[in-house]
Amino acid sequence: MRLVFVTLLALLIASAIGLGSTYMTATKGTEIGTLKIGAWTARPKTGNADVDPYSRATIVRSGELPVGTGDGVAFTATTDDGNKPLDGRCDVVVSGVTPAARFWTLTLYNTKGQLVANTLQRYGFTSQEVIRGADGSFEVRVASRARSGNWLPTGGIERYALMMRLYDTPVGVATRTQRDAPMPQISTVGCP
């Protein structure tokens, strides 16, 4: 009888640990195949058939449609370069240059992966419409109140994520450093 009880207890504990770790991995993601440059994080392998099972589970759970490996790569940021969470009540500046790409987009999402509602119906910028400096760099202000230049309204939400998609780019699985892929800097410049 004791052997049956110990066996059932061991199976129960193993099942709880297995299901718990699977849930955490599918919810939070894994570091497998992750490319991190500054505050930006990408998973270049999610757009191909060789995606690991944990990333596949995360994609299925979120319902997102990843950018295919041959098409480009998507970077996400939920913090600034100082590791401070992006706050819609603060002024955040995304500045610099992007890696070589035929086309890119910078989009603002809430924590549930939905576009942030605002009265201007501006949800992001593209490489064709962003105002650039003479050296090719740009500066996008992400803030709740209107700003001059490239302004992306947050609607005053507390937390948000920025996604930069690079299309037709050499950035991918072999990229390892900021030197290989110069991603824009993200800094919080003002907070009430």
N, C-alpha and C positions, 0 to 999 in steps of 0.2 A: 504494500500500500504506500509506503514511504517513497519508494522508487517512482511510482506513478505520480505522486504529488510533486516531487522534485522535478521530474521530466516536464509536467504541465507548467510548473512555475518557470522553468528555464525557457520553454516555448513562448510563454506569455511575455516574459521580459525581452526575449529576442524579437518577438513581433512588435512590441512597443518601440524598441530602439530602431528597428528597421523602418517601420511606418513613420516614426517621428523624424528620422533623418531624411527619408524620402520627401516628406512634406516640406521640411526646411530647405532642402536642395531645390525643390520645384518652386518654392516661394521666393527664396533669396538668390538663387542661382549658385553657380560654382565658379571657381577660379580657373577651371580647365579651359584652355584655349583663349584666355582673356588677355587683351592688349590694353594696358593702362598707360596713358600719356598725360601727365598733369592731373587735372580733375576729370578728364575724359576717359571713358571705358568703352571698349568695343569687344565684340565676340565675332571675329571674322569668319569662323567656321560654321556659324549658325545658318548661313545661306547655302550650304551644300549638302550632299547626301551623306558625307562623313561626319555629321554632327554627332557629338557624344549624347548618350541617352538622357543625361541630366539636363542639358541645354534643350533637347527636344521636348522634355516634359515641361520645362519653363515656357517654351514657345506655345505649346498646346494650352497650358493653363492661362497664359496672358491673352492668347488669341491674336498676337501680333503676326505680321507677315514680314519676315526678315528680308533684308536686301541680299540678293544672290551674290555669291562670291565673285562671279565674273562681272557683275554690274557695279559693285562698290562695297562700301562698308558704312555702318551706322555707329556713331559714337554718342554716348549718353553721359550727362553730368548732373549730379544731384547736389554737389557741393562746389564751392569756389576753390581756387588753388591753395588756400589756407585751410582747407577741410571744413569750412563753415557751411552748414546746410543753406541752400538757396532759399531765400525768404522773399515772398512777393511784396512785403511791406518795405523792403530795403531797395536801394539802388545798386544794381549789379552791372558791371561793364564786361562785355565779351570783346576782346580786342586782339589785334595781331593779324596774322595771315593763316591761310589754310594750306594743307599739303596740296600738291598738284592734283587737280581734278577737273574734268570737263565741266562739271556742274555740281553745286552743293546747295543744301538747304539747312537753315537753322530754325528749329521749331520749338515752341513752348508747350509743355504738357503738364497737367496736374499729376498728382501721385497715382491716380488710377489709370493713367495713360490716355486721358482725353484732352482734347484741345481746350485751352483756357478761354472761357467766354469773356468778351469785352465789347464795348460799344463800337469800336472802330472795325471790328471783325478782322483784326490783324493777328495772325497766329504765328507768323515767322517771316523770315527773309530768305531770298535766294541769291545766288552769286551774281545774277543778272540785274537785280534791283537794289542791292546794297550800295550805299554811297561810300566810296573809297578815298583814301588820301593819295597824294602824288606818288608815294612809294608802293602803292597797291594794298596797303594795310587798311583795315576797317575797324570801326568801333560801334558796337550795338549796345545801347542802354536798355536794360530790362528793369522797368520800374512801374509803380502803380500810377504815378502822375506823369503827364506829358513832358517830354524832353525834346530838345532840338536834335536834328540829325536822325540817325537810325534808332527809333524808339520802338520797343516791344512791350505792350501793356500787360501787366500781370493780373489786373483786376483786384489786386490787394489780397490774393490768396496767401495762405501761410507758407506752404511748401510747394515746390514745382521742380520739374526736370527740364533740361535743355537737351535736344537731340540734334546732332549735326550729321547729316547724311552726305557722304562724298560719293559721287557717281563717276564711273570710268576713271578710276584712280589706281596707281600702283600700290597704295597702302593696303596691307592685308596681313596674311598669316606670317610672313617673314619680317614684318615691321616690328622693331623692338624699342626704339628710343625716340625722344623729341626731335633729335637730329634727322631721323628717317622720315618723320611726319610732324612738321611744326604746327601743332594745334594751337588755336587761339587761347589766350589767357583769360581766366575768369576771376574777377575780383569784386568784392563787396566794397563800395565806396561811401555809402551813406545808409544809416539806419536810424529811424525815429526812436 
